Amino acid sequence: MQVVDMHCDTVVSIMNKRNNGETIGLKENPLNIDLTKMKKGNYLLQNFAIFTPFGKVESPEHHALQGIDMFYQLMEENQDLIKPVFSYKDIQTNIQNNTMSALLTLEEGGVVFNDLAVLRDYYRLGVRMICLTWNYANGIGHPNFTPGDDSRSDMLHTTNTVDGLTTFGKEYVKEMERLGIIVDVSHLGDKGFWDVVDITTKPFVASHSNARAICSVARNLTDDMIRALYQKGGVMGINFCHDFLSDDGNGTIAMMVKHIDHIKEVAGIEVIGMGTDFDGIAPRKELEDASKMPLLCTALHDAGYTGEQIDLIMGGNVLRVYKEVLK
Ligand SMILES: [Zn+2]
């Protein structure tokens, strides 16, 4: 098995630490993800998200551009071990050269001054997947909940079935498809999800979301959503966050397998991938960093999954989507 992980927050974590004067890099660090841990965990490709806390930074666009610069600084510092990829062919080349791959993503599509020209500029800067929203309405669409919104009694369990994609949001999604940027619906509200189903012509992803039938938080997908995603040829990444794995906050490896079992039952193996959320979530008890990914493979094997099925879940399904959408 080789791991393809659709989501982590490692680059912005490193950027924040460097801004605080700490000496930290990507090769070896105390975070959940570094290149040494990735090697040990048998990684083929890691998506590195530039997470921009819309509403908390003065200029979200400036923050995103600084994050992208940090991504390329880290790539330059470690070019013997990992290389950025912009196409499916680049991934193949890295495999041949025994080099790990890094795909640049945005976890906040609103960093574009409401202008598709800026979206195209992000493509030119190498961005190949974008979460349409994070936890704020952003001119593109609406999340299921907004932190600090006191009018909502239970943020984690509040779904938004009213506010979907804006007119601009729909144009944004169509332009992403035209360019070859993968649409990511994690964090998007339920109405927005169904708008994406309606208007997309290519597979899309929920990069870091689990099954709502197993853990009821609004960040996870309902069975109907999972089936729709499957029918679109898309894939969802299993998120290792305790709160998204289990309603009692007990995010064990057994719970990961439970989500995978359920998603397989509802739609099929082909819709399952990895979206760890490493370095964006609280430390896990059993699978605390990238080097430990083989533990999940062992658990899947023990649960009766074949080697071929485990390969698809750990990376093969996501690569299928990359092959189809990236140019
Ligand atoms: Zn997230």
Residues whose N, C-alpha, C, O or C-beta is under 5 A from the ligand:
A	BS01	ZN	none
